[in-house]
Amino acid sequence: MHFMKRRFVQVDVFGETPYRGNPLAVVIDAEGLTTTDMQKFAKWTNLSETTFLLPPTHTCADYKVRIFTPTNELPFAGHPTLGSSHAWLANGGMPKSEDFVVQECGVGLVTVRRDGNLLSFAAPPLLRSGAVDEALIYEASMSLGITRDSIIDAAWIDNGPGWLGILLASAEEVLAIQPTAMKLTLGVVGAHSPQSKFAYEVRAFYSSNGITFEDPVTGSLNASLAQWLIGLGRFSAPYLASQGTAIGYAGVVHVEADASHDIWIGGDVVTCIAGDIEL
């Protein structure tokens, strides 16, 4: 492999202060890299996701991104979308629109709205939705170390990573979860008390190739949870969701619904590391 110098940043997404959100590695100049090159580098960074910015192939897009976990490529993910948009803009990207950036990725085109430091993406359509087999709900309860009776509702809410949504009665129940080894990719949510500035507590357990890990703050999951539960009338927007509390992070996710009933997922993004890599 012929190495060349490429611009590289590491950003923090969904943290109200730096280093409390979800880190993302971004290779700015990814042209010429193969899928194998990208996957190897994503494994090496050992972050939940690493993204690679490329020229768009769609005429409406501002840039194209490929998103990799340490083990596989994703068609879409939330914090990589906001982090990639921030990195692209901060490194000289000139969007076609003054107020929006249009990202091309595996699920198609995703619109990112700019409002000062806050970036928000329009939640893409679900790839899979609807009822979950009872046996799978029971398996989810066992993986989370909770009783089946404590699950108020469950549904497929997959917008790329494979999420199965689980609704519990309270944020306290969500925070008390002590997961065991699992084969499922689960998103769990429960309501905070009215006294909290946060409406809901979210936890994300991602399973891939035998590895299970808890994501600090997850845009894709917050998007599909909102689509599911606002759609059912259980949640109402706008609201703030908290995520990462159980594992020492302090993620803050802004959830809005516009007049067209589109869901927007927003958060702060800040560059923490900037330089060059040989790749």
N, C-alpha and C positions, 0 to 999 in steps of 0.2 A: 504493500500500500504506500502511495506517495503522500506524505504529509505536507500540509500547507497551513500557513497562519490564518486563522479565522477569528472574527470578533465574537466574544463570549460574554454573557452576563448571567448573574444569578440574582433573581428577584424574589421578593417576599410578597405574597398575595393574600388578601383578606385579613391582614393584621392592621389594627388601628395604630400600632406602633411597630417599627421594624423588628424582625426576628420573632414575632409572636403569631404570624400567620403560617402559610404553607410555602416552602421554598420551591423554586422552579429553576432549572438550568435551561438556558436558551442559546443555541448556536445561531448567530445572526446570518452568517454567510455559509449556507449549507449546500450550495450548488456543487455537484460532483461527487457527493457522498452517496454510497450505496445503502440499501436497506440494512445490510449486514454491518456496515460501518456505524450507522445510527444506533442499531440495537446494542452493539458492543460498547459504544460510548455511554448510552443510557444505563447500561449495567454498571459501568465504571463509576458514574456519578453517584449511583445508589440512592438517588432521590425518587420520590413517588412518580414523577414524570420529568422527562427532558424533551424539549421541543427543538425543531429544526426549521428555520425560515427559508422559504424558497420563492421564486417569482410565481405569480399566479398563472393558472392555465385557463381560468374563467374570466371573461371580459369584465364582469362586474366586481371582481375581487381585487383587494389591494395587495394581498400577499397570500401565499399558501403556507400551511404549517403541517408538519407531521409530528405526531405525539407518541412518545414511547415510555412505557414503564421499564423497569429493569429486565422484564421477561417478555414483553409483547408490545405490539403497536395498537393504539386506540383510535377509533374513528372520530371521537370527540371526548373532551374533558373540559371542565369548567375553569379551574384555576390556571391550567395551561393556556386557555383562550385569553383570559385577562392578562396574564403575565406576558404572553407572546405579543399581544397588541401593544402593551406598554413598552416592551423591548424594541419592537419595530418602530414605534413613534419616536422613542428616545434616541434611536440610532439613524435618524434622518428619513424615516418613512413619511411620504407625503400622500395622505388619503385623498381619494377622489371627492369625498364629501367633507365639509367643515365640521360636522357634528358626529359623524359615524365613521367607523372603520369596518370594512367587510372582509372577513376571514374565510378563506377556502380551506376545508379540511375534509376528513373522511365522510362526514354526514352531509356535506354540501356547503352552502354559504351560511355563515353566522354573522349577524350584525352586532357590533360592539359600539355602545353609546359613550360619548365622552362628556364628563361633567366635572371639570377641575381634575383633582387627583382620583376621583371615583370613576371607575370604568364599569360598565354593565353590559352583559350579553343577553340577547334575546334567546330564551330557551328554545332549543330546536324541538321538532316533533318527536314523540316517543317512538322508538323502533319496536317496542313491545309493551303492551299494557294489558290490563284486565285481571281476572281472578287467578288465584294461585291454588294449586292442589292442596288439599288439607294435609296430606302427608308431608309436603314440602314446608308448610307452615309449622308443623310439629318439628321437623328437622331444624328449622330456623330457631325455634324456641330452645331446643336442646343446645345448639351451637352458641346461643347467647346466654345460656345458663339461667333462663327464666321459664316460668310456667306457660303453657299454651293459653291458659285463661287470661293472662295479663296482656295478650295481644288483642287490641281493640279492632284492628283492621290490618289487612295485608293485600298487596297488589304488585304485579309486575309494573315497574316504572323505569324501564331500560331505555336510556338515550345514548347508549354506546358501551359503557363499562359493564352492563349486565345487572343493574340494580333490581333488587327485590325490596320493596318498601314495607316497613313495619311501624305501625303506630301504637305507642304505649300511652298510658294515662297521664304521665307526668314527666317533667325533666328529671326529677329525682330518680325515677325508675330507669331512665336512660343512662344517667351517670353511674348508677349502681351496677350496670352490666359488667360481668367478668367473663368474656368470651372464651370458648374452648376452640380446639381445631375445627375448622369448617371448610366445606367445599362450596359454600354459597357466597355471593357478593351482596351484602346486606346494608341497607340504609335504615336507621332507626331514629324516630323523632318522638318528642313528648313536650307538653306545654309547661312553660314556667308559670309561676304565680303572677297575678296581676301587678304585684309590686316591683317585679323585675323590669329592667329596660328591654330585656329580650323576651320575645313571645315564645320561642321554642328552643330546645336543645337538640342538636343533631349529632349522631355518631355514624361513621362510615367504616365498614369492615370489608376490605377488598381481598378476594381470593383469586390467585392466578398460578397455575402450574404448581400446585401444592403449597404455595406460600400464602399465608394470611397476614394482612397487616392493617392497622387502623390509620386512616388518612387524617391528617390534622384538620384541614378545612377543604370542603369538596363542593365546587360550584355545580358540577353536573348533577350531583345528588340533590342539592338544595333546589335546583331547577325542577327536577322531576317530582320531588316531594310536593313542591308548590303546585305544579300542574295537576297532580293527583288530588291533593287535599283541598285546594281552592276550588277545583272542579266539582268536588263532592259537597262543597259548602261547609266543610269542617274548619277551614282556615279562611281568613280574610286579609287581604293585602291593603296597604303596605305593612311590613313587619320586619323586625330584626331577628335573625337566628344566631345563636351562639354554637360554636363547634370547636373541638380540640381541648376543652376544659379537662376532660378525664385523663389526658396524656400530657398535660403541661403546656398547652398552647392557649391562645386567646383569639380565636377567629371570630370575625364579625361579618355576617352576610346580610346585605340589603336586598329585600325582596319587594318588588313592585308589580302591579298589574295595570296596564294602560287601558285606554278607552276601547281598544280593539281586543281586549282580554289577552294580549300577549303578556307573558311573564318575563320580567327582567331581573337578572341576578347580578348584583354589584358588590364591589369591594375596593379597598385601597390597594395600590401596588407601588412598591418602592424598589429601586435598584440597590442591592447590597454589595455586589461584587461586579466589577467591570474590567475587561482586559482582553487578552488574546490567548488562544489555544493553538496547539499544533495538532491538526486532525486531518 
